[in-house]
Amino acid sequence: MNTTVITGVNGSERCPRDTRVAQLVFPVIYTVVFCIGILLNTLALWVFLHIPSSSTFIVYLKNTLVADLIMTLMLPFKILSDSHLGPWQLRAFVCRFSAVIFYETMYVGIILLGFIAFDRFLKIIRPFGKFFVQKPAFANMVSTLIWLLLFLISLPNMILSNKEATPSSVKKCASLKGPLGLKWHQVVNYICQFIFWTVFVLMLLFYVVIAKKVYSSYKKSRSKDRKHNTKLEGKVFVVVAVFFVCFAPFHFARVPYTHSQTNSKTDCRLQNQLFIAKETTLFLAAANICMDPLIYIFLCKKFTERLPCMRGRKTTGSTQENQTTQTDNITLS
């Protein structure tokens, strides 16, 4: 009952896949992530609706929130499909549309996190600068281009999954793609890898400069409120921590997994191992929808001021902000 026989990409090979983990364990933990994600991101949406897009930082955060919300709404399709609680046609929909949209919005979020790091970097080197890249109009233009670029990259993956869907073929999404579809899938995988590692390297460089600046400010000020300064220093690394924990493992696993899906000569046992590795790391990537709200809370002062649970602490927080204005300008919007 818990073994699925998969027809190979070339239509001649058959590979039994143990579905116990994918069918029983992952749907449960994805359901937990979905419930937490929909709660946190709905609250974040309510807060951001009351905050004007007056800075590039706010624009990037709002677009990140939209990407997270779309990712969250794609999870129920995956949960129902993986747990076999829906008809086989739902699996075809997941392969052709919802999974593609999920990945599209994931990479929108990755690129936007890179621009958030870039925005914080500019706050360091030119805290009162008036560069064009520090204006909301630029952030709106960049965000629009990011959405358009990822849509154009993802659209062929939907169109080229054009083989007839059957109860057998939908068990492996690659079986719905023809030769051109498989080739494009590989190309997109390498594009996405390039996007991730480029953003990751640039983000590390940006935050090395930020960390040095924060530490330098801390040493110069020798503030009486030393504990508060230490907390601010730690906040600088929230974006890098979320980015690395959620996305790096998945990108280590994705290339060999995609190769196994598009190469009919891959050993069946290795296919199954790579499938489990991909699903496990994909869960970490999906958990990003629950982690991004930490960025809003730690780095966006306007967001925390609007949170109902933080309003009672506003007066106390104002006193601390007056004592650490320079450091706050580094880390907060």
Buried (B, 14 or more C-beta within 10 A) or exposed (E): EEEBEBBBBEEEBEBEBEBEBBBEBBBEEBBEBBEBBBEBBEBBBEBBEEBEBEBBBBBBBBBBBBBBBBBBBBBBBBBBBBBBEBEBEBBBBBBBBBBBBBBBBBBBBBBBBBBBBBBBBBBBEEEEEEEEEBBBEBBBEBBEEBBEBBEEBBEBBBEBBEEEBEEEBBBBBBBBBEEEBBEBBBEBBEBBBEBBEEBBEBBEEBBEEBBEBBEEBBEEBEBEBEEBBEBBBEBBBBBBEBBBBBBBBBBEBBBBBBEBBBBBEBEBEEBBBBBBBBBBBBBBBBBBBBBBBBBBBBBBBBBBBBBEEEEEEEEEEEEEBEBBEEBBBBBBB
